[in-house]
Amino acid sequence: MKRLVIRTAVAFLTFSLGVFVAFFSPLRSSQSTPEEKPTQPVIISTKRTITRSSKIEWSIINVGRVSFSIPAHLIKTGPPGNIGVIQAFGGPFVGQDEFYVYYSYGREVDSDYNVPGGKPSSLVIDGKPAKLYVVEFEEGMLMSWKYRPQMQLVVADVGDGHTKFEVYTSSFDMDLMKEIMDSVHIR
């Protein structure tokens, strides 16, 4: 009986510690990271409603030769410190089952140094080859924000011979992540 009580107490404390770390780590890191200036001009257009699979407000982000849409309710969280990341966005409680997205644009992107996880699929976006990496987790593994499904789109050349683009999303809403990936256009 004592063993059962001890195991239950240890499991509860471990779970509580995980929840505490998941809640406070994103808050601390977003406050301590200085906001960097993008290397390319970034224009965030006004919000507008786009009808896709659901009616939500979308913001269009233009960076260099690339444009894509993100849900308008997401707020800037500041770059996470990864190579080439210009900006990151998340919900009000990033790391707590909220949507998270960041994008990179330049000669170096995060995937140059951190190999994307998941199954890669080859795509062609506006005539440019790209790779989409998808990480899905089984339902039993979804106990922590670190184990949320992810999608990462990597374009090795946006058409000028040296500039790369990458967009990373993490959420339990696979359809919304797919909508963001489908919204990417290269001029």
TORKOL-4160 file (C-alpha; in steps of 0.2 Angstrom, whole numbers, padded with zeros to 4 digits, m for minus):
187
<pt num="1" X="0000" Y="0000" Z="0000"/>
<pt num="2" X="0014" Y="0012" Z="0004"/>
<pt num="3" X="0022" Y="0009" Z="m0013"/>
<pt num="4" X="0006" Y="0014" Z="m0022"/>
<pt num="5" X="0005" Y="0030" Z="m0012"/>
<pt num="6" X="0023" Y="0034" Z="m0015"/>
<pt num="7" X="0021" Y="0031" Z="m0034"/>
<pt num="8" X="0005" Y="0041" Z="m0035"/>
<pt num="9" X="0013" Y="0055" Z="m0026"/>
<pt num="10" X="0029" Y="0055" Z="m0037"/>
<pt num="11" X="0018" Y="0054" Z="m0052"/>
<pt num="12" X="0008" Y="0069" Z="m0047"/>
<pt num="13" X="0023" Y="0079" Z="m0042"/>
<pt num="14" X="0031" Y="0075" Z="m0059"/>
<pt num="15" X="0016" Y="0080" Z="m0068"/>
<pt num="16" X="0014" Y="0096" Z="m0058"/>
<pt num="17" X="0032" Y="0101" Z="m0061"/>
<pt num="18" X="0030" Y="0098" Z="m0080"/>
<pt num="19" X="0014" Y="0109" Z="m0080"/>
<pt num="20" X="0024" Y="0123" Z="m0070"/>
<pt num="21" X="0039" Y="0122" Z="m0082"/>
<pt num="22" X="0028" Y="0122" Z="m0098"/>
<pt num="23" X="0019" Y="0137" Z="m0092"/>
<pt num="24" X="0033" Y="0148" Z="m0085"/>
<pt num="25" X="0047" Y="0144" Z="m0097"/>
<pt num="26" X="0039" Y="0152" Z="m0113"/>
<pt num="27" X="0035" Y="0167" Z="m0103"/>
<pt num="28" X="0053" Y="0169" Z="m0096"/>
<pt num="29" X="0061" Y="0166" Z="m0113"/>
<pt num="30" X="0050" Y="0178" Z="m0122"/>
<pt num="31" X="0054" Y="0192" Z="m0110"/>
<pt num="32" X="0073" Y="0189" Z="m0109"/>
<pt num="33" X="0075" Y="0188" Z="m0128"/>
<pt num="34" X="0079" Y="0205" Z="m0136"/>
<pt num="35" X="0069" Y="0209" Z="m0152"/>
<pt num="36" X="0080" Y="0208" Z="m0167"/>
<pt num="37" X="0078" Y="0219" Z="m0183"/>
<pt num="38" X="0074" Y="0208" Z="m0198"/>
<pt num="39" X="0087" Y="0208" Z="m0212"/>
<pt num="40" X="0074" Y="0210" Z="m0225"/>
<pt num="41" X="0059" Y="0222" Z="m0225"/>
<pt num="42" X="0044" Y="0215" Z="m0217"/>
<pt num="43" X="0026" Y="0221" Z="m0221"/>
<pt num="44" X="0012" Y="0215" Z="m0211"/>
<pt num="45" X="m0004" Y="0220" Z="m0220"/>
<pt num="46" X="m0020" Y="0224" Z="m0212"/>
<pt num="47" X="m0032" Y="0211" Z="m0206"/>
<pt num="48" X="m0045" Y="0204" Z="m0217"/>
<pt num="49" X="m0057" Y="0189" Z="m0217"/>
<pt num="50" X="m0052" Y="0175" Z="m0229"/>
<pt num="51" X="m0064" Y="0161" Z="m0231"/>
<pt num="52" X="m0055" Y="0144" Z="m0231"/>
<pt num="53" X="m0061" Y="0129" Z="m0221"/>
<pt num="54" X="m0067" Y="0141" Z="m0207"/>
<pt num="55" X="m0070" Y="0159" Z="m0206"/>
<pt num="56" X="m0057" Y="0168" Z="m0196"/>
<pt num="57" X="m0047" Y="0184" Z="m0198"/>
<pt num="58" X="m0030" Y="0182" Z="m0206"/>
<pt num="59" X="m0015" Y="0193" Z="m0207"/>
<pt num="60" X="m0004" Y="0192" Z="m0223"/>
<pt num="61" X="0015" Y="0193" Z="m0220"/>
<pt num="62" X="0026" Y="0199" Z="m0234"/>
<pt num="63" X="0044" Y="0196" Z="m0233"/>
<pt num="64" X="0056" Y="0198" Z="m0248"/>
<pt num="65" X="0048" Y="0187" Z="m0262"/>
<pt num="66" X="0037" Y="0177" Z="m0250"/>
<pt num="67" X="0020" Y="0180" Z="m0243"/>
<pt num="68" X="0009" Y="0169" Z="m0232"/>
<pt num="69" X="m0005" Y="0171" Z="m0220"/>
<pt num="70" X="m0007" Y="0168" Z="m0201"/>
<pt num="71" X="m0022" Y="0169" Z="m0190"/>
<pt num="72" X="m0024" Y="0187" Z="m0185"/>
<pt num="73" X="m0027" Y="0184" Z="m0167"/>
<pt num="74" X="m0009" Y="0178" Z="m0164"/>
<pt num="75" X="0003" Y="0190" Z="m0156"/>
<pt num="76" X="0021" Y="0193" Z="m0159"/>
<pt num="77" X="0032" Y="0183" Z="m0146"/>
<pt num="78" X="0049" Y="0189" Z="m0153"/>
<pt num="79" X="0061" Y="0178" Z="m0162"/>
<pt num="80" X="0065" Y="0162" Z="m0152"/>
<pt num="81" X="0084" Y="0164" Z="m0155"/>
<pt num="82" X="0085" Y="0151" Z="m0169"/>
<pt num="83" X="0096" Y="0155" Z="m0184"/>
<pt num="84" X="0088" Y="0167" Z="m0197"/>
<pt num="85" X="0071" Y="0168" Z="m0188"/>
<pt num="86" X="0063" Y="0185" Z="m0191"/>
<pt num="87" X="0048" Y="0184" Z="m0180"/>
<pt num="88" X="0037" Y="0172" Z="m0170"/>
<pt num="89" X="0019" Y="0172" Z="m0166"/>
<pt num="90" X="0008" Y="0163" Z="m0153"/>
<pt num="91" X="m0008" Y="0164" Z="m0143"/>
<pt num="92" X="m0009" Y="0172" Z="m0127"/>
<pt num="93" X="m0003" Y="0157" Z="m0118"/>
<pt num="94" X="0011" Y="0150" Z="m0129"/>
<pt num="95" X="0016" Y="0133" Z="m0124"/>
<pt num="96" X="m0001" Y="0129" Z="m0117"/>
<pt num="97" X="m0010" Y="0120" Z="m0132"/>
<pt num="98" X="m0009" Y="0137" Z="m0141"/>
<pt num="99" X="m0004" Y="0139" Z="m0159"/>
<pt num="100" X="0014" Y="0144" Z="m0162"/>
<pt num="101" X="0022" Y="0149" Z="m0179"/>
<pt num="102" X="0039" Y="0157" Z="m0184"/>
<pt num="103" X="0047" Y="0161" Z="m0200"/>
<pt num="104" X="0065" Y="0163" Z="m0207"/>
<pt num="105" X="0070" Y="0172" Z="m0223"/>
<pt num="106" X="0088" Y="0174" Z="m0228"/>
<pt num="107" X="0104" Y="0166" Z="m0233"/>
<pt num="108" X="0103" Y="0155" Z="m0218"/>
<pt num="109" X="0088" Y="0147" Z="m0210"/>
<pt num="110" X="0085" Y="0136" Z="m0194"/>
<pt num="111" X="0084" Y="0120" Z="m0204"/>
<pt num="112" X="0102" Y="0123" Z="m0211"/>
<pt num="113" X="0108" Y="0118" Z="m0193"/>
<pt num="114" X="0093" Y="0109" Z="m0185"/>
<pt num="115" X="0087" Y="0095" Z="m0196"/>
<pt num="116" X="0068" Y="0096" Z="m0197"/>
<pt num="117" X="0059" Y="0081" Z="m0189"/>
<pt num="118" X="0045" Y="0071" Z="m0197"/>
<pt num="119" X="0041" Y="0064" Z="m0214"/>
<pt num="120" X="0047" Y="0075" Z="m0228"/>
<pt num="121" X="0036" Y="0078" Z="m0244"/>
<pt num="122" X="0042" Y="0086" Z="m0259"/>
<pt num="123" X="0031" Y="0101" Z="m0266"/>
<pt num="124" X="0032" Y="0114" Z="m0279"/>
<pt num="125" X="0027" Y="0132" Z="m0274"/>
<pt num="126" X="0025" Y="0144" Z="m0288"/>
<pt num="127" X="0038" Y="0134" Z="m0298"/>
<pt num="128" X="0050" Y="0133" Z="m0283"/>
<pt num="129" X="0055" Y="0116" Z="m0275"/>
<pt num="130" X="0051" Y="0114" Z="m0257"/>
<pt num="131" X="0050" Y="0101" Z="m0243"/>
<pt num="132" X="0036" Y="0100" Z="m0230"/>
<pt num="133" X="0040" Y="0091" Z="m0214"/>
<pt num="134" X="0026" Y="0084" Z="m0204"/>
<pt num="135" X="0027" Y="0077" Z="m0186"/>
<pt num="136" X="0012" Y="0069" Z="m0179"/>
<pt num="137" X="0011" Y="0062" Z="m0162"/>
<pt num="138" X="m0001" Y="0048" Z="m0155"/>
<pt num="139" X="m0014" Y="0055" Z="m0143"/>
<pt num="140" X="m0006" Y="0047" Z="m0128"/>
<pt num="141" X="0010" Y="0057" Z="m0131"/>
<pt num="142" X="0001" Y="0074" Z="m0131"/>
<pt num="143" X="0003" Y="0077" Z="m0113"/>
<pt num="144" X="0016" Y="0091" Z="m0115"/>
<pt num="145" X="0017" Y="0106" Z="m0126"/>
<pt num="146" X="0034" Y="0100" Z="m0132"/>
<pt num="147" X="0025" Y="0085" Z="m0141"/>
<pt num="148" X="0012" Y="0095" Z="m0151"/>
<pt num="149" X="0011" Y="0090" Z="m0170"/>
<pt num="150" X="0022" Y="0101" Z="m0181"/>
<pt num="151" X="0024" Y="0106" Z="m0199"/>
<pt num="152" X="0039" Y="0115" Z="m0206"/>
<pt num="153" X="0040" Y="0121" Z="m0224"/>
<pt num="154" X="0058" Y="0124" Z="m0231"/>
<pt num="155" X="0061" Y="0132" Z="m0248"/>
<pt num="156" X="0080" Y="0131" Z="m0252"/>
<pt num="157" X="0079" Y="0145" Z="m0265"/>
<pt num="158" X="0065" Y="0158" Z="m0267"/>
<pt num="159" X="0071" Y="0161" Z="m0285"/>
<pt num="160" X="0086" Y="0173" Z="m0283"/>
<pt num="161" X="0100" Y="0159" Z="m0281"/>
<pt num="162" X="0104" Y="0162" Z="m0262"/>
<pt num="163" X="0089" Y="0167" Z="m0252"/>
<pt num="164" X="0080" Y="0153" Z="m0242"/>
<pt num="165" X="0063" Y="0153" Z="m0233"/>
<pt num="166" X="0056" Y="0143" Z="m0219"/>
<pt num="167" X="0040" Y="0143" Z="m0209"/>
<pt num="168" X="0037" Y="0132" Z="m0194"/>
<pt num="169" X="0020" Y="0129" Z="m0185"/>
<pt num="170" X="0015" Y="0119" Z="m0170"/>
<pt num="171" X="m0002" Y="0116" Z="m0164"/>
<pt num="172" X="m0015" Y="0102" Z="m0161"/>
<pt num="173" X="m0025" Y="0110" Z="m0175"/>
<pt num="174" X="m0018" Y="0101" Z="m0190"/>
<pt num="175" X="m0030" Y="0109" Z="m0202"/>
<pt num="176" X="m0025" Y="0126" Z="m0197"/>
<pt num="177" X="m0007" Y="0122" Z="m0199"/>
<pt num="178" X="m0011" Y="0115" Z="m0217"/>
<pt num="179" X="m0020" Y="0131" Z="m0221"/>
<pt num="180" X="m0004" Y="0142" Z="m0217"/>
<pt num="181" X="0007" Y="0130" Z="m0227"/>
<pt num="182" X="m0005" Y="0131" Z="m0242"/>
<pt num="183" X="m0005" Y="0150" Z="m0241"/>
<pt num="184" X="0013" Y="0152" Z="m0245"/>
<pt num="185" X="0016" Y="0161" Z="m0261"/>
<pt num="186" X="0033" Y="0166" Z="m0269"/>
<pt num="187" X="0034" Y="0180" Z="m0282"/>
